Amino acid sequence: MQSLTVVNFPAERVRAPMPAIRLTRALERVDAALASQAAAVAAWRCALAGLSAATAQLEASLVRYDATLNLVSDGVCGGRQATRLVDICA
């Protein structure tokens, strides 16, 4: 019986980047994340301003609608009073 000898090939060692390079890459990622967040906050503020303008327009419309309803109500009440006067005089 023959004995076999297994020869392992040396594994390639992956060298870890130097700590300064790793730190630089991490800081670049943080800067990119902050820039992205700043852009998102700016877009949110813009949307919020649009919403504010839309609610102001809605408020103005509701005020006009309320005024119109008050005019209609006054007209209806005036019509009732006129009808009562006609009934009384008739």
Secondary structure, DSSP 4 states (H G I P E B T S, - for coil): -------PPPPPPPPPPPHHHHHHHHHHHHHHHHHHHHHHHHHHHHHHHHHHHHHHHHHHHHHHHHHHHHHHHHHHHHHHHHHHHHHHH-
